[in-house]
Amino acid sequence: MSYGIEIKNTSGDIIIDEKHANYYLETTSHQSASPSSTYPPSGTSSTDLIFARPANGENKTVSVRYLNTTSNNVKWADGSNQYPSSKKNFAGAPTSYKYYRAKKYSDRSVPSGMGLQVFGSNGDLYFTTTDPNSIEIVAAGNSQGFGHVTFPSTSGVYTNLGDYYCLMNTSVYNTFSQDGFGLEYSNFYTYEWTTSTSGRIKVTGEFIEGEGSFDYHNPARFDYMIIKVLG
Amino acid sequence: MPTINLTDNTRGKYHASGYTYEQSATENVGFSCTVNTGSLGNWEISTDGTWNGIDNCSVSATSGSNGNTITITPDIHASSYAVFFRILNTPRAALLCGSISRASTPTATYGLEVYNSSGVKIISPDSWLTRFAASGTVTQTINAGATSSAINVSGMQNNNSWDVLISQVNLSLTSAVGYVVLNNITVNKYSGYFKITNNNSAGTSSSINNVNYLVTRV
């Protein structure tokens, strides 16, 4: 680099620079959404990230669902359709989703006060230390090859599961029934809280094709991210 | 050392799912596993084009015979890995997958730490943050089995530090018996751009259009 700022972590990843805006949490505490209510929440921009978890203490699955095939009728999953179901390792929808909306720093005005601020070469705010809480990624990646995977890989790391939220932007499942053929097609992209196993989160990406108990299970592509809210 | 067992003839069963490998302090250490095929023949790792049989990792061999041992090295820039083993011309297959945790305790002994106005440490040398790179809508119609033209993203590279999030896919259904597997969509990353492929079957009115995308960096 010939000018500007780059801060790298111990893995060599750039975490702050003047080229890309970081994300901040829009609110200081989480918001709530009921299963089957509209997703994304009103006021969400196409550049926002939505992070969600079940209500405190619930071992449930979080996902969003397309309700039909002809429009963008997207809801927070309520688990009422055939898939996912308990026999497909789906723990059911939570009584309430808790979520944060993350926005680009460049979407907001520059706060006053002391601390560190980083601006992009276009003059937009890209990072500030002013906010009372922040995001730290604990797991992220994309996969085309697994049925499910659990984070962390050893128990006892996530001491308070209520601090952890999962990226919902690509978390979708959908079911299509094809009348006359009796087949159903379903993609699962879900996160499941498993507090019974010492606070872990199971990520599932699966494509199912079949009828009744006769199903083909195949891995599906899934971009996932689990964050911890600091502050 | 895990054993990948390809001798069970239960259809569609993933025998080895769930083996996990804990990220070490040096982060890029691989582990070994043995592939057992009994008398059924040689094994291979799928590269049939439906999906990559080696996901977020590298392997020391992509084929072998009964009892061979291979080394799997997870990619430290992702948090999961998967390897799909199979025997050709048989229904025998196995999926080995697992996760690698980010270090649960800080490993850095020097570097920058930043605290916010509440005194909470929000940046350390071990931090991993997400940043906005690009967003937009792909307005072109992508027919079943077709691939979009290039969607340019400045600085993009084909690695796990770049994510392309797809949402709000508008469907174009003209037949009551047609169907679309909504997220049966593949995103391929290249240097400076990405492309979207609609993997849905042809002849089922399954074209897609107005795909919203959001590109982030971690």
HADDOCK unambig.tbl for C-alpha pairs under 7 A between the chains (distance, minus, plus):
assign (segid A and resid 9 and name CA) (segid B and resid 125 and name CA) 4.58 0.50 0.50
assign (segid A and resid 9 and name CA) (segid B and resid 126 and name CA) 5.30 0.50 0.50
assign (segid A and resid 9 and name CA) (segid B and resid 127 and name CA) 6.02 0.50 0.50
assign (segid A and resid 9 and name CA) (segid B and resid 128 and name CA) 6.99 0.50 0.50
assign (segid A and resid 10 and name CA) (segid B and resid 108 and name CA) 6.81 0.50 0.50
assign (segid A and resid 10 and name CA) (segid B and resid 125 and name CA) 5.58 0.50 0.50
assign (segid A and resid 10 and name CA) (segid B and resid 126 and name CA) 5.53 0.50 0.50
assign (segid A and resid 15 and name CA) (segid B and resid 128 and name CA) 6.33 0.50 0.50
assign (segid A and resid 15 and name CA) (segid B and resid 129 and name CA) 5.38 0.50 0.50
assign (segid A and resid 20 and name CA) (segid B and resid 131 and name CA) 5.83 0.50 0.50
assign (segid A and resid 20 and name CA) (segid B and resid 132 and name CA) 5.66 0.50 0.50
assign (segid A and resid 20 and name CA) (segid B and resid 133 and name CA) 5.82 0.50 0.50
assign (segid A and resid 21 and name CA) (segid B and resid 131 and name CA) 5.46 0.50 0.50
assign (segid A and resid 21 and name CA) (segid B and resid 132 and name CA) 5.38 0.50 0.50
assign (segid A and resid 22 and name CA) (segid B and resid 130 and name CA) 6.20 0.50 0.50
assign (segid A and resid 22 and name CA) (segid B and resid 131 and name CA) 4.25 0.50 0.50
assign (segid A and resid 22 and name CA) (segid B and resid 132 and name CA) 6.16 0.50 0.50
assign (segid A and resid 23 and name CA) (segid B and resid 130 and name CA) 6.63 0.50 0.50
assign (segid A and resid 23 and name CA) (segid B and resid 131 and name CA) 6.03 0.50 0.50
assign (segid A and resid 47 and name CA) (segid B and resid 135 and name CA) 6.35 0.50 0.50
assign (segid A and resid 47 and name CA) (segid B and resid 214 and name CA) 6.31 0.50 0.50
assign (segid A and resid 69 and name CA) (segid B and resid 171 and name CA) 6.91 0.50 0.50
assign (segid A and resid 70 and name CA) (segid B and resid 171 and name CA) 5.93 0.50 0.50
assign (segid A and resid 70 and name CA) (segid B and resid 172 and name CA) 6.93 0.50 0.50
assign (segid A and resid 70 and name CA) (segid B and resid 173 and name CA) 6.30 0.50 0.50
assign (segid A and resid 71 and name CA) (segid B and resid 170 and name CA) 6.47 0.50 0.50
assign (segid A and resid 71 and name CA) (segid B and resid 171 and name CA) 6.66 0.50 0.50
assign (segid A and resid 72 and name CA) (segid B and resid 168 and name CA) 6.18 0.50 0.50
assign (segid A and resid 72 and name CA) (segid B and resid 170 and name CA) 6.37 0.50 0.50
assign (segid A and resid 104 and name CA) (segid B and resid 132 and name CA) 6.76 0.50 0.50
assign (segid A and resid 129 and name CA) (segid B and resid 115 and name CA) 6.92 0.50 0.50
assign (segid A and resid 129 and name CA) (segid B and resid 116 and name CA) 4.65 0.50 0.50
assign (segid A and resid 129 and name CA) (segid B and resid 117 and name CA) 6.64 0.50 0.50
assign (segid A and resid 130 and name CA) (segid B and resid 116 and name CA) 5.86 0.50 0.50
assign (segid A and resid 130 and name CA) (segid B and resid 117 and name CA) 5.58 0.50 0.50
assign (segid A and resid 131 and name CA) (segid B and resid 116 and name CA) 6.62 0.50 0.50
assign (segid A and resid 131 and name CA) (segid B and resid 117 and name CA) 6.84 0.50 0.50
assign (segid A and resid 132 and name CA) (segid B and resid 116 and name CA) 6.58 0.50 0.50
assign (segid A and resid 132 and name CA) (segid B and resid 117 and name CA) 6.37 0.50 0.50
assign (segid A and resid 132 and name CA) (segid B and resid 118 and name CA) 5.69 0.50 0.50
assign (segid A and resid 134 and name CA) (segid B and resid 122 and name CA) 6.38 0.50 0.50
assign (segid A and resid 136 and name CA) (segid B and resid 127 and name CA) 6.62 0.50 0.50
assign (segid A and resid 136 and name CA) (segid B and resid 128 and name CA) 6.07 0.50 0.50
assign (segid A and resid 136 and name CA) (segid B and resid 129 and name CA) 5.82 0.50 0.50
assign (segid A and resid 137 and name CA) (segid B and resid 128 and name CA) 5.32 0.50 0.50
assign (segid A and resid 137 and name CA) (segid B and resid 129 and name CA) 5.75 0.50 0.50
assign (segid A and resid 138 and name CA) (segid B and resid 102 and name CA) 6.16 0.50 0.50
assign (segid A and resid 139 and name CA) (segid B and resid 79 and name CA) 5.50 0.50 0.50
assign (segid A and resid 139 and name CA) (segid B and resid 102 and name CA) 6.91 0.50 0.50
assign (segid A and resid 140 and name CA) (segid B and resid 78 and name CA) 5.92 0.50 0.50
assign (segid A and resid 140 and name CA) (segid B and resid 79 and name CA) 5.58 0.50 0.50
assign (segid A and resid 141 and name CA) (segid B and resid 78 and name CA) 4.55 0.50 0.50
assign (segid A and resid 141 and name CA) (segid B and resid 79 and name CA) 5.73 0.50 0.50
assign (segid A and resid 141 and name CA) (segid B and resid 80 and name CA) 6.98 0.50 0.50
assign (segid A and resid 141 and name CA) (segid B and resid 160 and name CA) 6.37 0.50 0.50
assign (segid A and resid 143 and name CA) (segid B and resid 55 and name CA) 6.47 0.50 0.50
assign (segid A and resid 144 and name CA) (segid B and resid 51 and name CA) 6.29 0.50 0.50
assign (segid A and resid 144 and name CA) (segid B and resid 55 and name CA) 6.75 0.50 0.50
assign (segid A and resid 145 and name CA) (segid B and resid 53 and name CA) 6.68 0.50 0.50
assign (segid A and resid 145 and name CA) (segid B and resid 55 and name CA) 6.10 0.50 0.50
assign (segid A and resid 145 and name CA) (segid B and resid 82 and name CA) 5.57 0.50 0.50
assign (segid A and resid 146 and name CA) (segid B and resid 82 and name CA) 5.78 0.50 0.50
assign (segid A and resid 146 and name CA) (segid B and resid 97 and name CA) 6.00 0.50 0.50
assign (segid A and resid 149 and name CA) (segid B and resid 18 and name CA) 6.75 0.50 0.50
assign (segid A and resid 149 and name CA) (segid B and resid 97 and name CA) 6.91 0.50 0.50
assign (segid A and resid 149 and name CA) (segid B and resid 98 and name CA) 5.74 0.50 0.50
assign (segid A and resid 149 and name CA) (segid B and resid 99 and name CA) 6.24 0.50 0.50
assign (segid A and resid 150 and name CA) (segid B and resid 99 and name CA) 6.53 0.50 0.50
assign (segid A and resid 151 and name CA) (segid B and resid 99 and name CA) 6.60 0.50 0.50
assign (segid A and resid 151 and name CA) (segid B and resid 101 and name CA) 6.89 0.50 0.50
assign (segid A and resid 152 and name CA) (segid B and resid 101 and name CA) 5.34 0.50 0.50
assign (segid A and resid 153 and name CA) (segid B and resid 20 and name CA) 6.14 0.50 0.50
assign (segid A and resid 153 and name CA) (segid B and resid 22 and name CA) 6.08 0.50 0.50
assign (segid A and resid 153 and name CA) (segid B and resid 99 and name CA) 5.55 0.50 0.50
assign (segid A and resid 153 and name CA) (segid B and resid 100 and name CA) 6.14 0.50 0.50
assign (segid A and resid 153 and name CA) (segid B and resid 101 and name CA) 5.84 0.50 0.50
assign (segid A and resid 157 and name CA) (segid B and resid 104 and name CA) 6.42 0.50 0.50
assign (segid A and resid 169 and name CA) (segid B and resid 165 and name CA) 6.63 0.50 0.50
assign (segid A and resid 169 and name CA) (segid B and resid 167 and name CA) 6.66 0.50 0.50
assign (segid A and resid 170 and name CA) (segid B and resid 165 and name CA) 5.97 0.50 0.50
assign (segid A and resid 170 and name CA) (segid B and resid 166 and name CA) 6.20 0.50 0.50
assign (segid A and resid 170 and name CA) (segid B and resid 167 and name CA) 6.36 0.50 0.50
assign (segid A and resid 176 and name CA) (segid B and resid 179 and name CA) 6.74 0.50 0.50
assign (segid A and resid 178 and name CA) (segid B and resid 177 and name CA) 5.92 0.50 0.50
assign (segid A and resid 178 and name CA) (segid B and resid 179 and name CA) 6.97 0.50 0.50
assign (segid A and resid 179 and name CA) (segid B and resid 177 and name CA) 6.67 0.50 0.50
assign (segid A and resid 185 and name CA) (segid B and resid 181 and name CA) 6.83 0.50 0.50
assign (segid A and resid 216 and name CA) (segid B and resid 12 and name CA) 6.69 0.50 0.50
assign (segid A and resid 217 and name CA) (segid B and resid 12 and name CA) 6.99 0.50 0.50
assign (segid A and resid 230 and name CA) (segid B and resid 122 and name CA) 6.87 0.50 0.50
assign (segid A and resid 231 and name CA) (segid B and resid 120 and name CA) 5.77 0.50 0.50
